[in-house]
Amino acid sequence: MNSIIFLSYVILFWAALFVFALWTCSRALRVPTEAELEHPAEEADGAHPVPSH
């Protein structure tokens, strides 16, 4: 009987760890990268300005 309880705890632990890993990955994939943040800013400033001499 004790082995069934122990096995249940092990399965629950790994299931909880799997759910936490999926949740963490899904949150990390929603964070925009630096390039994605800079692209709209560059478009708002216009094309690359030509430096004057």
N, C-alpha and C positions, 0 to 999 in steps of 0.2 A: 504493500500500500504506500509506503514511503517513497518507493522508486517512482510510482505514478505521479505523486505530488511533485517530486523533484523534476521529473521530465516535463510536467506541465509548466513549472516555473521557468525552465530553460527555454521551452517553446515560446512562452509569453515574453520573455526577455528579448529573444531574437526577433520576434514579431514587432515589438515596440521599437527596437533599434532600426529595423527596416522601415517602419513608418516615419521615424525621425529622419532617417537618411533621405527618404523621398521628399519629405517636407522641406528639408534644408536645400536639396538640389533644386527644387522648384522655385524656391525663393531666390536662390543665387542666379538662376537663369533669367529671372525677370529684371535684374539690376542692369541698367544700360551701361555699356562700356564707355571708355573715355572718348573713343572715336565717334560713337553715336551721339555723345553730348556736344562735341566740338563741331560736327557737321552742320547742324542748324545755325550755330553761331556764325560760322563762316559764310553761310548763305545769306544771313541777315546783313552782314557787313558788305556784301556784294562780292564781285569777282576779286581776285587777288589784285590789289592796287599796284600800279607801276610806280616804283620810287622815282622821285624827281631828283635831277642832278644839279 
